[in-house]
Amino acid sequence: MELKRLLLLALTAMLSACTTSVVVEGSAPTPLVKKIPANVAVYFSEEFKTFTHEESIEQAGNWKIDLGNQNLDFFRNLINSMFTSVIEIDSAELTEAQQNSLDGLVIPVIDKYGFLTPAVSGLKFYSASIHYKISVLDNQNNKLADYTVVGYGKSEGGTFGAGKALGEATRLAIRDGGTRIAVDLSSQPTIKKWLAEKIPGAQK
Amino acid sequence: MRNSCLVVVAISLLTSCVTSRVEEIRTATTGMDFTDEALVILGRASYNDRETEESFTDCLADVLARGEQPVSIIPQKQFKDSLYPWFEPRTAPATSDDLVRLFAQPGVRERIEASNIRYLAWIEGDTVTVDQGGSFSCTVSTFGGGCFGITYWEQDASYEASIWDLENLSSAGEISADANGTSYLAGVIVPIPIMARPGNAACKALAGQLKTFLKKQ
């Protein structure tokens, strides 16, 4: 029994040693954009808050990429700077009281995460892409738009810096996705229409 | 002391020859006050395989910030973060004509003026290996080991700086630096590297010319 436990422990240790764990870290800059004149709520699901991607690649081994805190901090900062006022709620729908005091609800979701290593792509850098879906609901919980954004990042890395390079590529992918959301969201036709209807005079 | 001299002589002998060339095109007069005004150096990012190495822009910033008349440099990361999202690969102004559009964004002009940034230098280019050959091998056995053979690689470093005047919102000119050198690795029992560093030579040449360019005319 004891021997079996030891063997299991050794096997677990060996398997974990073959997995490259990446925790994405970095700064979360505050976007310098004109605020959308709306008071909104934002809902970050548990999956979004703790997003982790695990993948086994024949040529590049096992990978575990944790976007968690960096992604959440970045989006908190991003959404807070984009609207007049933002509150964070713990449900994907507005309550009756919230419907009376808010103009809408924003729900960011990670649809897909993918990465390439030099062994797979044949290029000299690591790259990552993140497909975000930004759902915007009006204050009656009616979906106005699903806005899909793809963030892309790349970073060079040496033989022993694989985890660091992929972490940097992922950080840049989050940042790139944020760039598109910060710059383009307010000019989406459905968002413009919503603002014009709900907040007369907000969009010219 | 004697040992130090030998090391210096050995290093100078092991440094391969690099040829470099610098060219300048001026489109406006410049006049940077090195004590009050700052410069930001940005590597032009792209989504493809070729882009300016961060080590090159770091080298330029390092060389410019030293010497007799040091230039005040705003770090690239600090600049991009403070003006996020306007200097990202997909939003950065492609030409100096785009500066007017950029400065119309809320807060951009204020942030740049608050940092006293007078000039922005966009750096484009990279260092590539254009030729390589030879053969080189090392062996280790119970009786000892050693290396034998010779291998070489020729590198070409080509960079261009586009200098924009952020006060007048216009282009001030362009400077290009090219350097070429061949490195060797010879094996005579022990491996002997004879290194050419064209990237470093291009960095120093470009930094020197950039400082002269920015000085008050």
Boltz contact constraints between the chains, C-beta under 6 A:
constraints:
  - contact:
      token1: [A, 27]
      token2: [B, 81]
      max_distance: 6.0
  - contact:
      token1: [A, 29]
      token2: [B, 81]
      max_distance: 6.0
  - contact:
      token1: [A, 29]
      token2: [B, 84]
      max_distance: 6.0
  - contact:
      token1: [A, 31]
      token2: [B, 84]
      max_distance: 6.0
  - contact:
      token1: [A, 31]
      token2: [B, 85]
      max_distance: 6.0
  - contact:
      token1: [A, 32]
      token2: [B, 107]
      max_distance: 6.0
  - contact:
      token1: [A, 34]
      token2: [B, 106]
      max_distance: 6.0
  - contact:
      token1: [A, 123]
      token2: [B, 49]
      max_distance: 6.0
  - contact:
      token1: [A, 179]
      token2: [B, 85]
      max_distance: 6.0
  - contact:
      token1: [A, 179]
      token2: [B, 88]
      max_distance: 6.0
  - contact:
      token1: [A, 179]
      token2: [B, 91]
      max_distance: 6.0
  - contact:
      token1: [A, 182]
      token2: [B, 85]
      max_distance: 6.0
  - contact:
      token1: [A, 183]
      token2: [B, 85]
      max_distance: 6.0
